[in-house]
Amino acid sequence: MGKFATIDIALDEMLVNLAAIVLRLSAPELTRTPEARHALVQSVRQYAICAAHSTDPRVHELKVQLEDTLKPALRIVASNGVNVL
């Protein structure tokens, strides 16, 4: 294995570890403020840029998981059957 392959593997491992950290920090209770949400968006964007150059399927799967954390959570609203006009 050449030097570049060794570096590539090491970078992929670092990306996997970084994604795990960002996923933990993406918990709703940690991203309540606009500043925290902005930081999460920036982290996911930067990760996606780095992941685009990786050939490791784990990195790409984690990119999808991270991008999913940015999607708004859907809430189910129950109706009591009364229509208000």
Secondary structure as GFF3:
##gff-version 3
##sequence-region A 1 85
A	DSSP	alpha_helix	3	25	.	.	.	ID=ss1
A	DSSP	three_ten_helix	28	30	.	.	.	ID=ss2
A	DSSP	alpha_helix	34	51	.	.	.	ID=ss3
A	DSSP	alpha_helix	57	68	.	.	.	ID=ss4
###
